[in-house]
Amino acid sequence: MRVEERLEDLGLELLEPPKEKGKVAAAVRSGNLVFTSGHPSEAKGRLGREVTAAEGYLVAQDAAVRCLSAIKALIGDLDHVTRVVKVTGFVNCTDEFTEHAQVMHGATELLTDLFGEDAGWHVRSVVGVAQLPDNAAVVVEMTVEVSDG
């Protein structure tokens, strides 16, 4: 099954990536690697205050889908992704919040579902931050390997 069909089956859809603004691209390709900028979730607020960890799981999925949208816009077809290499998550949270990993499991489990156990398996970093642009709850960036397919 195609990656985009799997997304649809999960009730998720790719978005039109934001127009490039300022001095950065939504995603760039170098050789067989595609790097995304950090893509914010639609949800706003701080984990541990306005957003629960359970909600954060879905918020991280949303931010990951935004990364995938940028990747698709660049390479044309998500089925050309041969490996998810690295995912980095930034969680806008209170000082007391400690469930960062559980929040980012939303992105990780989505990518594993979409690309399979082998190609979806990746390394990951997640950090809690005091503030994100526009008060986004989560920002995700990722690196994927692609083929010319």
PATOR-109185 format. One record per residue: x, y, z of N, C-alpha, C in turn; chain; residue number from 1. Coordinates in nm, 2 decimals, m for minus. Layout:
residues N
<site n_x="X" n_y="Y" n_z="Z" ca_x="X" ca_y="Y" ca_z="Z" c_x="X" c_y="Y" c_z="Z" unit="A" pos="NUM"/>
...
//
This chain:
residues 149
<site n_x="0.08" n_y="m0.12" n_z="0.00" ca_x="0.00" ca_y="0.00" ca_z="0.00" c_x="0.09" c_y="0.12" c_z="0.00" unit="A" pos="1"/>
<site n_x="0.05" n_y="0.22" n_z="m0.08" ca_x="0.12" ca_y="0.35" ca_z="m0.09" c_x="0.12" c_y="0.42" c_z="0.04" unit="A" pos="2"/>
<site n_x="0.22" n_y="0.50" n_z="0.07" ca_x="0.23" ca_y="0.58" ca_z="0.19" c_x="0.11" c_y="0.67" c_z="0.21" unit="A" pos="3"/>
<site n_x="0.08" n_y="0.74" n_z="0.10" ca_x="m0.04" ca_y="0.84" ca_z="0.11" c_x="m0.17" c_y="0.77" c_z="0.13" unit="A" pos="4"/>
<site n_x="m0.18" n_y="0.64" n_z="0.08" ca_x="m0.30" ca_y="0.57" ca_z="0.11" c_x="m0.31" c_y="0.53" c_z="0.26" unit="A" pos="5"/>
<site n_x="m0.19" n_y="0.49" n_z="0.32" ca_x="m0.19" ca_y="0.46" ca_z="0.46" c_x="m0.22" c_y="0.58" c_z="0.54" unit="A" pos="6"/>
<site n_x="m0.18" n_y="0.70" n_z="0.50" ca_x="m0.21" ca_y="0.82" ca_z="0.57" c_x="m0.36" c_y="0.84" c_z="0.57" unit="A" pos="7"/>
<site n_x="m0.42" n_y="0.82" n_z="0.45" ca_x="m0.57" ca_y="0.84" ca_z="0.44" c_x="m0.64" c_y="0.74" c_z="0.53" unit="A" pos="8"/>
<site n_x="m0.59" n_y="0.62" n_z="0.53" ca_x="m0.66" ca_y="0.51" ca_z="0.62" c_x="m0.65" c_y="0.55" c_z="0.76" unit="A" pos="9"/>
<site n_x="m0.55" n_y="0.63" n_z="0.80" ca_x="m0.54" ca_y="0.68" ca_z="0.94" c_x="m0.62" c_y="0.81" c_z="0.97" unit="A" pos="10"/>
<site n_x="m0.68" n_y="0.85" n_z="0.86" ca_x="m0.76" ca_y="0.98" ca_z="0.87" c_x="m0.68" c_y="1.10" c_z="0.87" unit="A" pos="11"/>
<site n_x="m0.56" n_y="1.09" n_z="0.82" ca_x="m0.47" ca_y="1.21" ca_z="0.81" c_x="m0.45" c_y="1.25" c_z="0.66" unit="A" pos="12"/>
<site n_x="m0.42" n_y="1.37" n_z="0.64" ca_x="m0.40" ca_y="1.41" ca_z="0.50" c_x="m0.28" c_y="1.51" c_z="0.49" unit="A" pos="13"/>
<site n_x="m0.21" n_y="1.50" n_z="0.38" ca_x="m0.10" ca_y="1.60" ca_z="0.36" c_x="m0.15" c_y="1.73" c_z="0.34" unit="A" pos="14"/>
<site n_x="m0.08" n_y="1.83" n_z="0.38" ca_x="m0.12" ca_y="1.97" ca_z="0.36" c_x="m0.04" c_y="2.04" c_z="0.26" unit="A" pos="15"/>
<site n_x="m0.08" n_y="2.15" n_z="0.21" ca_x="0.00" ca_y="2.23" ca_z="0.12" c_x="0.10" c_y="2.29" c_z="0.21" unit="A" pos="16"/>
<site n_x="0.23" n_y="2.26" n_z="0.18" ca_x="0.33" ca_y="2.32" ca_z="0.27" c_x="0.33" c_y="2.47" c_z="0.26" unit="A" pos="17"/>
<site n_x="0.37" n_y="2.54" n_z="0.37" ca_x="0.37" ca_y="2.68" ca_z="0.37" c_x="0.47" c_y="2.73" c_z="0.26" unit="A" pos="18"/>
<site n_x="0.43" n_y="2.84" n_z="0.21" ca_x="0.52" ca_y="2.91" ca_z="0.11" c_x="0.65" c_y="2.95" c_z="0.18" unit="A" pos="19"/>
<site n_x="0.76" n_y="2.93" n_z="0.11" ca_x="0.88" ca_y="2.97" ca_z="0.18" c_x="0.88" c_y="3.11" c_z="0.21" unit="A" pos="20"/>
<site n_x="0.93" n_y="3.14" n_z="0.33" ca_x="0.93" ca_y="3.28" ca_z="0.37" c_x="1.06" c_y="3.31" c_z="0.44" unit="A" pos="21"/>
<site n_x="1.10" n_y="3.43" n_z="0.44" ca_x="1.22" ca_y="3.46" ca_z="0.50" c_x="1.34" c_y="3.40" c_z="0.43" unit="A" pos="22"/>
<site n_x="1.43" n_y="3.34" n_z="0.51" ca_x="1.56" ca_y="3.30" ca_z="0.46" c_x="1.57" c_y="3.14" c_z="0.46" unit="A" pos="23"/>
<site n_x="1.47" n_y="3.07" n_z="0.48" ca_x="1.48" ca_y="2.92" ca_z="0.49" c_x="1.38" c_y="2.85" c_z="0.40" unit="A" pos="24"/>
<site n_x="1.41" n_y="2.73" n_z="0.36" ca_x="1.32" ca_y="2.64" ca_z="0.28" c_x="1.25" c_y="2.55" c_z="0.37" unit="A" pos="25"/>
<site n_x="1.13" n_y="2.50" n_z="0.33" ca_x="1.06" ca_y="2.40" ca_z="0.40" c_x="1.13" c_y="2.27" c_z="0.41" unit="A" pos="26"/>
<site n_x="1.20" n_y="2.24" n_z="0.30" ca_x="1.29" ca_y="2.12" ca_z="0.29" c_x="1.39" c_y="2.13" c_z="0.18" unit="A" pos="27"/>
<site n_x="1.51" n_y="2.07" n_z="0.20" ca_x="1.61" ca_y="2.07" ca_z="0.10" c_x="1.66" c_y="1.93" c_z="0.08" unit="A" pos="28"/>
<site n_x="1.72" n_y="1.91" n_z="m0.04" ca_x="1.78" ca_y="1.78" ca_z="m0.06" c_x="1.92" c_y="1.79" c_z="m0.09" unit="A" pos="29"/>
<site n_x="2.00" n_y="1.70" n_z="m0.03" ca_x="2.15" ca_y="1.70" ca_z="m0.05" c_x="2.18" c_y="1.55" c_z="m0.07" unit="A" pos="30"/>
<site n_x="2.21" n_y="1.52" n_z="m0.20" ca_x="2.23" ca_y="1.38" ca_z="m0.23" c_x="2.11" c_y="1.30" c_z="m0.22" unit="A" pos="31"/>
<site n_x="2.11" n_y="1.19" n_z="m0.14" ca_x="1.99" ca_y="1.11" ca_z="m0.12" c_x="1.92" c_y="1.14" c_z="0.02" unit="A" pos="32"/>
<site n_x="1.96" n_y="1.25" n_z="0.08" ca_x="1.90" ca_y="1.29" ca_z="0.20" c_x="1.81" c_y="1.42" c_z="0.18" unit="A" pos="33"/>
<site n_x="1.70" n_y="1.42" n_z="0.25" ca_x="1.61" ca_y="1.53" ca_z="0.25" c_x="1.60" c_y="1.58" c_z="0.40" unit="A" pos="34"/>
<site n_x="1.63" n_y="1.70" n_z="0.42" ca_x="1.62" ca_y="1.76" ca_z="0.56" c_x="1.50" c_y="1.86" c_z="0.56" unit="A" pos="35"/>
<site n_x="1.42" n_y="1.86" n_z="0.66" ca_x="1.31" ca_y="1.95" ca_z="0.67" c_x="1.35" c_y="2.06" c_z="0.77" unit="A" pos="36"/>
<site n_x="1.30" n_y="2.18" n_z="0.76" ca_x="1.30" ca_y="2.28" ca_z="0.86" c_x="1.21" c_y="2.23" c_z="0.97" unit="A" pos="37"/>
<site n_x="1.21" n_y="2.29" n_z="1.08" ca_x="1.11" ca_y="2.26" ca_z="1.19" c_x="0.97" c_y="2.30" c_z="1.15" unit="A" pos="38"/>
<site n_x="0.88" n_y="2.21" n_z="1.16" ca_x="0.74" ca_y="2.24" ca_z="1.12" c_x="0.66" c_y="2.24" c_z="1.24" unit="A" pos="39"/>
<site n_x="0.59" n_y="2.35" n_z="1.27" ca_x="0.51" ca_y="2.36" ca_z="1.39" c_x="0.37" c_y="2.29" c_z="1.38" unit="A" pos="40"/>
<site n_x="0.32" n_y="2.24" n_z="1.49" ca_x="0.19" ca_y="2.19" ca_z="1.49" c_x="0.09" c_y="2.30" c_z="1.48" unit="A" pos="41"/>
<site n_x="m0.03" n_y="2.27" n_z="1.44" ca_x="m0.14" ca_y="2.37" ca_z="1.44" c_x="m0.18" c_y="2.41" c_z="1.58" unit="A" pos="42"/>
<site n_x="m0.17" n_y="2.31" n_z="1.67" ca_x="m0.21" ca_y="2.33" ca_z="1.81" c_x="m0.12" c_y="2.43" c_z="1.88" unit="A" pos="43"/>
<site n_x="m0.17" n_y="2.51" n_z="1.96" ca_x="m0.10" ca_y="2.61" ca_z="2.03" c_x="m0.10" c_y="2.58" c_z="2.18" unit="A" pos="44"/>
<site n_x="0.00" n_y="2.63" n_z="2.25" ca_x="m0.01" ca_y="2.62" ca_z="2.40" c_x="0.11" c_y="2.53" c_z="2.45" unit="A" pos="45"/>
<site n_x="0.11" n_y="2.53" n_z="2.58" ca_x="0.22" ca_y="2.46" ca_z="2.65" c_x="0.17" c_y="2.32" c_z="2.70" unit="A" pos="46"/>
<site n_x="0.26" n_y="2.22" n_z="2.68" ca_x="0.23" ca_y="2.09" ca_z="2.74" c_x="0.24" c_y="2.10" c_z="2.89" unit="A" pos="47"/>
<site n_x="0.15" n_y="2.05" n_z="2.96" ca_x="0.15" ca_y="2.06" ca_z="3.11" c_x="0.07" c_y="2.17" c_z="3.15" unit="A" pos="48"/>
<site n_x="0.02" n_y="2.25" n_z="3.06" ca_x="m0.07" ca_y="2.36" ca_z="3.10" c_x="m0.20" c_y="2.36" c_z="3.01" unit="A" pos="49"/>
<site n_x="m0.19" n_y="2.41" n_z="2.89" ca_x="m0.31" ca_y="2.41" ca_z="2.80" c_x="m0.32" c_y="2.28" c_z="2.72" unit="A" pos="50"/>
<site n_x="m0.22" n_y="2.20" n_z="2.71" ca_x="m0.22" ca_y="2.08" ca_z="2.63" c_x="m0.17" c_y="1.96" c_z="2.71" unit="A" pos="51"/>
<site n_x="m0.25" n_y="1.85" n_z="2.71" ca_x="m0.21" ca_y="1.73" ca_z="2.79" c_x="m0.11" c_y="1.65" c_z="2.71" unit="A" pos="52"/>
<site n_x="m0.05" n_y="1.56" n_z="2.78" ca_x="0.05" ca_y="1.47" ca_z="2.71" c_x="m0.03" c_y="1.38" c_z="2.61" unit="A" pos="53"/>
<site n_x="m0.15" n_y="1.34" n_z="2.64" ca_x="m0.23" ca_y="1.26" ca_z="2.54" c_x="m0.26" c_y="1.34" c_z="2.42" unit="A" pos="54"/>
<site n_x="m0.30" n_y="1.47" n_z="2.44" ca_x="m0.32" ca_y="1.55" ca_z="2.32" c_x="m0.19" c_y="1.58" c_z="2.25" unit="A" pos="55"/>
<site n_x="m0.08" n_y="1.59" n_z="2.32" ca_x="0.05" ca_y="1.62" ca_z="2.26" c_x="0.09" c_y="1.51" c_z="2.17" unit="A" pos="56"/>
<site n_x="0.05" n_y="1.38" n_z="2.20" ca_x="0.08" ca_y="1.27" ca_z="2.11" c_x="0.02" c_y="1.30" c_z="1.97" unit="A" pos="57"/>
<site n_x="m0.10" n_y="1.34" n_z="1.96" ca_x="m0.17" ca_y="1.38" ca_z="1.83" c_x="m0.11" c_y="1.50" c_z="1.77" unit="A" pos="58"/>
<site n_x="m0.07" n_y="1.60" n_z="1.86" ca_x="m0.01" ca_y="1.72" ca_z="1.81" c_x="0.13" c_y="1.69" c_z="1.74" unit="A" pos="59"/>
<site n_x="0.20" n_y="1.60" n_z="1.80" ca_x="0.33" ca_y="1.56" ca_z="1.73" c_x="0.31" c_y="1.49" c_z="1.60" unit="A" pos="60"/>
<site n_x="0.20" n_y="1.41" n_z="1.59" ca_x="0.16" ca_y="1.35" ca_z="1.46" c_x="0.13" c_y="1.46" c_z="1.36" unit="A" pos="61"/>
<site n_x="0.06" n_y="1.56" n_z="1.40" ca_x="0.03" ca_y="1.67" ca_z="1.31" c_x="0.15" c_y="1.74" c_z="1.26" unit="A" pos="62"/>
<site n_x="0.25" n_y="1.76" n_z="1.35" ca_x="0.37" ca_y="1.83" ca_z="1.30" c_x="0.45" c_y="1.74" c_z="1.21" unit="A" pos="63"/>
<site n_x="0.45" n_y="1.61" n_z="1.24" ca_x="0.52" ca_y="1.51" ca_z="1.15" c_x="0.46" c_y="1.51" c_z="1.01" unit="A" pos="64"/>
<site n_x="0.32" n_y="1.52" n_z="1.00" ca_x="0.25" ca_y="1.52" ca_z="0.87" c_x="0.29" c_y="1.65" c_z="0.80" unit="A" pos="65"/>
<site n_x="0.31" n_y="1.76" n_z="0.87" ca_x="0.36" ca_y="1.88" ca_z="0.80" c_x="0.50" c_y="1.86" c_z="0.75" unit="A" pos="66"/>
<site n_x="0.59" n_y="1.79" n_z="0.81" ca_x="0.72" ca_y="1.76" ca_z="0.76" c_x="0.70" c_y="1.67" c_z="0.63" unit="A" pos="67"/>
<site n_x="0.62" n_y="1.57" n_z="0.64" ca_x="0.60" ca_y="1.49" ca_z="0.52" c_x="0.54" c_y="1.56" c_z="0.41" unit="A" pos="68"/>
<site n_x="0.46" n_y="1.66" n_z="0.43" ca_x="0.40" ca_y="1.75" ca_z="0.33" c_x="0.51" c_y="1.82" c_z="0.26" unit="A" pos="69"/>
<site n_x="0.61" n_y="1.87" n_z="0.33" ca_x="0.72" ca_y="1.95" ca_z="0.28" c_x="0.81" c_y="1.85" c_z="0.19" unit="A" pos="70"/>
<site n_x="0.83" n_y="1.73" n_z="0.25" ca_x="0.91" ca_y="1.63" ca_z="0.17" c_x="0.84" c_y="1.60" c_z="0.04" unit="A" pos="71"/>
<site n_x="0.71" n_y="1.57" n_z="0.04" ca_x="0.64" ca_y="1.54" ca_z="m0.08" c_x="0.65" c_y="1.65" c_z="m0.18" unit="A" pos="72"/>
<site n_x="0.63" n_y="1.78" n_z="m0.13" ca_x="0.64" ca_y="1.89" ca_z="m0.22" c_x="0.78" c_y="1.90" c_z="m0.29" unit="A" pos="73"/>
<site n_x="0.88" n_y="1.85" n_z="m0.22" ca_x="1.01" ca_y="1.86" ca_z="m0.28" c_x="1.04" c_y="1.74" c_z="m0.37" unit="A" pos="74"/>
<site n_x="1.00" n_y="1.62" n_z="m0.33" ca_x="1.04" ca_y="1.50" ca_z="m0.41" c_x="0.93" c_y="1.44" c_z="m0.50" unit="A" pos="75"/>
<site n_x="0.81" n_y="1.49" n_z="m0.47" ca_x="0.69" ca_y="1.45" ca_z="m0.56" c_x="0.62" c_y="1.33" c_z="m0.52" unit="A" pos="76"/>
<site n_x="0.68" n_y="1.23" n_z="m0.44" ca_x="0.61" ca_y="1.11" ca_z="m0.41" c_x="0.68" c_y="1.05" c_z="m0.28" unit="A" pos="77"/>
<site n_x="0.60" n_y="1.03" n_z="m0.18" ca_x="0.65" ca_y="0.98" ca_z="m0.05" c_x="0.70" c_y="0.84" c_z="m0.06" unit="A" pos="78"/>
<site n_x="0.66" n_y="0.77" n_z="m0.17" ca_x="0.70" ca_y="0.63" ca_z="m0.18" c_x="0.85" c_y="0.63" c_z="m0.22" unit="A" pos="79"/>
<site n_x="0.91" n_y="0.74" n_z="m0.25" ca_x="1.05" ca_y="0.75" ca_z="m0.28" c_x="1.14" c_y="0.76" c_z="m0.15" unit="A" pos="80"/>
<site n_x="1.07" n_y="0.77" n_z="m0.04" ca_x="1.14" ca_y="0.77" ca_z="0.09" c_x="1.18" c_y="0.62" c_z="0.12" unit="A" pos="81"/>
<site n_x="1.31" n_y="0.60" n_z="0.13" ca_x="1.36" ca_y="0.46" ca_z="0.16" c_x="1.39" c_y="0.44" c_z="0.31" unit="A" pos="82"/>
<site n_x="1.40" n_y="0.55" n_z="0.38" ca_x="1.43" ca_y="0.54" ca_z="0.52" c_x="1.41" c_y="0.67" c_z="0.60" unit="A" pos="83"/>
<site n_x="1.34" n_y="0.66" n_z="0.71" ca_x="1.34" ca_y="0.78" ca_z="0.80" c_x="1.47" c_y="0.77" c_z="0.88" unit="A" pos="84"/>
<site n_x="1.55" n_y="0.87" n_z="0.88" ca_x="1.68" ca_y="0.87" ca_z="0.94" c_x="1.67" c_y="0.92" c_z="1.08" unit="A" pos="85"/>
<site n_x="1.62" n_y="1.05" n_z="1.09" ca_x="1.62" ca_y="1.11" ca_z="1.22" c_x="1.50" c_y="1.20" c_z="1.24" unit="A" pos="86"/>
<site n_x="1.45" n_y="1.21" n_z="1.36" ca_x="1.34" ca_y="1.30" ca_z="1.39" c_x="1.38" c_y="1.37" c_z="1.52" unit="A" pos="87"/>
<site n_x="1.36" n_y="1.50" n_z="1.51" ca_x="1.38" ca_y="1.59" ca_z="1.63" c_x="1.25" c_y="1.66" c_z="1.67" unit="A" pos="88"/>
<site n_x="1.22" n_y="1.65" n_z="1.79" ca_x="1.10" ca_y="1.72" ca_z="1.84" c_x="1.13" c_y="1.82" c_z="1.95" unit="A" pos="89"/>
<site n_x="1.06" n_y="1.93" n_z="1.94" ca_x="1.07" ca_y="2.04" ca_z="2.04" c_x="0.93" c_y="2.06" c_z="2.10" unit="A" pos="90"/>
<site n_x="0.93" n_y="2.04" n_z="2.23" ca_x="0.80" ca_y="2.04" ca_z="2.30" c_x="0.79" c_y="2.17" c_z="2.39" unit="A" pos="91"/>
<site n_x="0.69" n_y="2.25" n_z="2.36" ca_x="0.67" ca_y="2.38" ca_z="2.43" c_x="0.60" c_y="2.33" c_z="2.56" unit="A" pos="92"/>
<site n_x="0.67" n_y="2.35" n_z="2.67" ca_x="0.62" ca_y="2.29" ca_z="2.80" c_x="0.65" c_y="2.37" c_z="2.92" unit="A" pos="93"/>
<site n_x="0.58" n_y="2.33" n_z="3.03" ca_x="0.61" ca_y="2.39" ca_z="3.16" c_x="0.73" c_y="2.33" c_z="3.21" unit="A" pos="94"/>
<site n_x="0.79" n_y="2.39" n_z="3.31" ca_x="0.91" ca_y="2.34" ca_z="3.38" c_x="0.89" c_y="2.20" c_z="3.44" unit="A" pos="95"/>
<site n_x="0.77" n_y="2.18" n_z="3.48" ca_x="0.74" ca_y="2.05" ca_z="3.55" c_x="0.71" c_y="1.93" c_z="3.46" unit="A" pos="96"/>
<site n_x="0.68" n_y="1.96" n_z="3.33" ca_x="0.64" ca_y="1.86" ca_z="3.24" c_x="0.76" c_y="1.77" c_z="3.21" unit="A" pos="97"/>
<site n_x="0.73" n_y="1.63" n_z="3.21" ca_x="0.84" ca_y="1.54" ca_z="3.19" c_x="0.80" c_y="1.43" c_z="3.09" unit="A" pos="98"/>
<site n_x="0.69" n_y="1.44" n_z="3.02" ca_x="0.65" ca_y="1.34" ca_z="2.93" c_x="0.68" c_y="1.36" c_z="2.78" unit="A" pos="99"/>
<site n_x="0.80" n_y="1.42" n_z="2.76" ca_x="0.84" ca_y="1.46" ca_z="2.63" c_x="0.84" c_y="1.34" c_z="2.53" unit="A" pos="100"/>
<site n_x="0.90" n_y="1.23" n_z="2.58" ca_x="0.91" ca_y="1.11" ca_z="2.50" c_x="0.77" c_y="1.06" c_z="2.46" unit="A" pos="101"/>
<site n_x="0.68" n_y="1.05" n_z="2.55" ca_x="0.54" ca_y="1.01" ca_z="2.52" c_x="0.48" c_y="1.09" c_z="2.41" unit="A" pos="102"/>
<site n_x="0.50" n_y="1.22" n_z="2.42" ca_x="0.45" ca_y="1.32" ca_z="2.32" c_x="0.51" c_y="1.28" c_z="2.18" unit="A" pos="103"/>
<site n_x="0.64" n_y="1.27" n_z="2.17" ca_x="0.70" ca_y="1.24" ca_z="2.04" c_x="0.68" c_y="1.10" c_z="1.99" unit="A" pos="104"/>
<site n_x="0.63" n_y="1.01" n_z="2.08" ca_x="0.59" ca_y="0.88" ca_z="2.03" c_x="0.48" c_y="0.89" c_z="1.92" unit="A" pos="105"/>
<site n_x="0.40" n_y="1.00" n_z="1.93" ca_x="0.30" ca_y="1.02" ca_z="1.82" c_x="0.36" c_y="1.03" c_z="1.69" unit="A" pos="106"/>
<site n_x="0.47" n_y="1.10" n_z="1.67" ca_x="0.54" ca_y="1.11" ca_z="1.54" c_x="0.61" c_y="0.98" c_z="1.51" unit="A" pos="107"/>
<site n_x="0.68" n_y="0.92" n_z="1.60" ca_x="0.76" ca_y="0.80" ca_z="1.58" c_x="0.66" c_y="0.69" c_z="1.54" unit="A" pos="108"/>
<site n_x="0.56" n_y="0.67" n_z="1.61" ca_x="0.47" ca_y="0.56" ca_z="1.58" c_x="0.40" c_y="0.58" c_z="1.44" unit="A" pos="109"/>
<site n_x="0.37" n_y="0.70" n_z="1.41" ca_x="0.31" ca_y="0.73" ca_z="1.28" c_x="0.41" c_y="0.70" c_z="1.17" unit="A" pos="110"/>
<site n_x="0.53" n_y="0.74" n_z="1.18" ca_x="0.63" ca_y="0.71" ca_z="1.08" c_x="0.66" c_y="0.56" c_z="1.06" unit="A" pos="111"/>
<site n_x="0.66" n_y="0.49" n_z="1.17" ca_x="0.67" ca_y="0.34" ca_z="1.16" c_x="0.55" c_y="0.28" c_z="1.10" unit="A" pos="112"/>
<site n_x="0.43" n_y="0.33" n_z="1.13" ca_x="0.31" ca_y="0.28" ca_z="1.06" c_x="0.32" c_y="0.30" c_z="0.91" unit="A" pos="113"/>
<site n_x="0.36" n_y="0.42" n_z="0.87" ca_x="0.36" ca_y="0.46" ca_z="0.73" c_x="0.47" c_y="0.39" c_z="0.65" unit="A" pos="114"/>
<site n_x="0.59" n_y="0.38" n_z="0.70" ca_x="0.70" ca_y="0.33" ca_z="0.63" c_x="0.75" c_y="0.19" c_z="0.66" unit="A" pos="115"/>
<site n_x="0.68" n_y="0.13" n_z="0.77" ca_x="0.72" ca_y="0.00" ca_z="0.81" c_x="0.82" c_y="0.00" c_z="0.91" unit="A" pos="116"/>
<site n_x="0.84" n_y="m0.12" n_z="0.97" ca_x="0.94" ca_y="m0.13" ca_z="1.08" c_x="1.08" c_y="m0.10" c_z="1.04" unit="A" pos="117"/>
<site n_x="1.12" n_y="m0.14" n_z="0.92" ca_x="1.26" ca_y="m0.12" ca_z="0.88" c_x="1.28" c_y="0.02" c_z="0.84" unit="A" pos="118"/>
<site n_x="1.21" n_y="0.07" n_z="0.74" ca_x="1.23" ca_y="0.20" ca_z="0.68" c_x="1.19" c_y="0.31" c_z="0.78" unit="A" pos="119"/>
<site n_x="1.09" n_y="0.28" n_z="0.87" ca_x="1.04" ca_y="0.38" ca_z="0.96" c_x="1.12" c_y="0.40" c_z="1.09" unit="A" pos="120"/>
<site n_x="1.20" n_y="0.30" n_z="1.12" ca_x="1.28" ca_y="0.29" ca_z="1.24" c_x="1.39" c_y="0.40" c_z="1.23" unit="A" pos="121"/>
<site n_x="1.40" n_y="0.49" n_z="1.33" ca_x="1.49" ca_y="0.61" ca_z="1.32" c_x="1.55" c_y="0.64" c_z="1.45" unit="A" pos="122"/>
<site n_x="1.64" n_y="0.73" n_z="1.45" ca_x="1.69" ca_y="0.79" ca_z="1.57" c_x="1.61" c_y="0.91" c_z="1.60" unit="A" pos="123"/>
<site n_x="1.61" n_y="0.95" n_z="1.73" ca_x="1.52" ca_y="1.07" ca_z="1.77" c_x="1.58" c_y="1.14" c_z="1.88" unit="A" pos="124"/>
<site n_x="1.56" n_y="1.27" n_z="1.88" ca_x="1.59" ca_y="1.36" ca_z="1.99" c_x="1.47" c_y="1.44" c_z="2.02" unit="A" pos="125"/>
<site n_x="1.44" n_y="1.46" n_z="2.15" ca_x="1.33" ca_y="1.54" ca_z="2.19" c_x="1.37" c_y="1.63" c_z="2.31" unit="A" pos="126"/>
<site n_x="1.34" n_y="1.76" n_z="2.30" ca_x="1.37" ca_y="1.85" ca_z="2.41" c_x="1.25" c_y="1.93" c_z="2.44" unit="A" pos="127"/>
<site n_x="1.25" n_y="1.96" n_z="2.57" ca_x="1.14" ca_y="2.06" ca_z="2.62" c_x="1.20" c_y="2.20" c_z="2.61" unit="A" pos="128"/>
<site n_x="1.12" n_y="2.29" n_z="2.57" ca_x="1.16" ca_y="2.43" ca_z="2.55" c_x="1.06" c_y="2.52" c_z="2.62" unit="A" pos="129"/>
<site n_x="1.10" n_y="2.64" n_z="2.66" ca_x="1.02" ca_y="2.73" ca_z="2.73" c_x="0.92" c_y="2.81" c_z="2.63" unit="A" pos="130"/>
<site n_x="0.95" n_y="2.80" n_z="2.50" ca_x="0.87" ca_y="2.88" ca_z="2.41" c_x="0.91" c_y="2.83" c_z="2.27" unit="A" pos="131"/>
<site n_x="0.80" n_y="2.84" n_z="2.18" ca_x="0.82" ca_y="2.81" ca_z="2.04" c_x="0.76" c_y="2.92" c_z="1.96" unit="A" pos="132"/>
<site n_x="0.80" n_y="2.94" n_z="1.83" ca_x="0.74" ca_y="3.04" ca_z="1.75" c_x="0.59" c_y="3.03" c_z="1.74" unit="A" pos="133"/>
<site n_x="0.52" n_y="3.14" n_z="1.75" ca_x="0.37" ca_y="3.15" ca_z="1.75" c_x="0.30" c_y="3.06" c_z="1.85" unit="A" pos="134"/>
<site n_x="0.37" n_y="3.03" n_z="1.96" ca_x="0.32" ca_y="2.95" ca_z="2.07" c_x="0.28" c_y="2.81" c_z="2.03" unit="A" pos="135"/>
<site n_x="0.35" n_y="2.76" n_z="1.92" ca_x="0.32" ca_y="2.62" ca_z="1.88" c_x="0.34" c_y="2.52" c_z="1.99" unit="A" pos="136"/>
<site n_x="0.26" n_y="2.42" n_z="2.00" ca_x="0.28" ca_y="2.32" ca_z="2.11" c_x="0.40" c_y="2.23" c_z="2.08" unit="A" pos="137"/>
<site n_x="0.42" n_y="2.20" n_z="1.96" ca_x="0.53" ca_y="2.11" ca_z="1.92" c_x="0.58" c_y="2.15" c_z="1.78" unit="A" pos="138"/>
<site n_x="0.71" n_y="2.14" n_z="1.77" ca_x="0.78" ca_y="2.15" ca_z="1.64" c_x="0.86" c_y="2.03" c_z="1.61" unit="A" pos="139"/>
<site n_x="0.84" n_y="1.98" n_z="1.49" ca_x="0.92" ca_y="1.86" ca_z="1.44" c_x="1.00" c_y="1.89" c_z="1.32" unit="A" pos="140"/>
<site n_x="1.12" n_y="1.83" n_z="1.32" ca_x="1.20" ca_y="1.83" ca_z="1.20" c_x="1.25" c_y="1.69" c_z="1.17" unit="A" pos="141"/>
<site n_x="1.27" n_y="1.66" n_z="1.05" ca_x="1.32" ca_y="1.52" ca_z="1.02" c_x="1.41" c_y="1.52" c_z="0.90" unit="A" pos="142"/>
<site n_x="1.49" n_y="1.41" n_z="0.90" ca_x="1.58" ca_y="1.38" ca_z="0.79" c_x="1.54" c_y="1.24" c_z="0.73" unit="A" pos="143"/>
<site n_x="1.52" n_y="1.23" n_z="0.60" ca_x="1.49" ca_y="1.11" ca_z="0.54" c_x="1.58" c_y="1.08" c_z="0.42" unit="A" pos="144"/>
<site n_x="1.60" n_y="0.95" n_z="0.40" ca_x="1.67" ca_y="0.91" ca_z="0.28" c_x="1.58" c_y="0.88" c_z="0.17" unit="A" pos="145"/>
<site n_x="1.61" n_y="0.92" n_z="0.05" ca_x="1.52" ca_y="0.90" ca_z="m0.07" c_x="1.59" c_y="0.83" c_z="m0.18" unit="A" pos="146"/>
<site n_x="1.51" n_y="0.77" n_z="m0.27" ca_x="1.57" ca_y="0.72" ca_z="m0.39" c_x="1.51" c_y="0.80" c_z="m0.51" unit="A" pos="147"/>
<site n_x="1.57" n_y="0.78" n_z="m0.62" ca_x="1.52" ca_y="0.86" ca_z="m0.74" c_x="1.40" c_y="0.78" c_z="m0.80" unit="A" pos="148"/>
<site n_x="1.38" n_y="0.66" n_z="m0.75" ca_x="1.26" ca_y="0.58" ca_z="m0.79" c_x="1.22" c_y="0.59" c_z="m0.92" unit="A" pos="149"/>
//
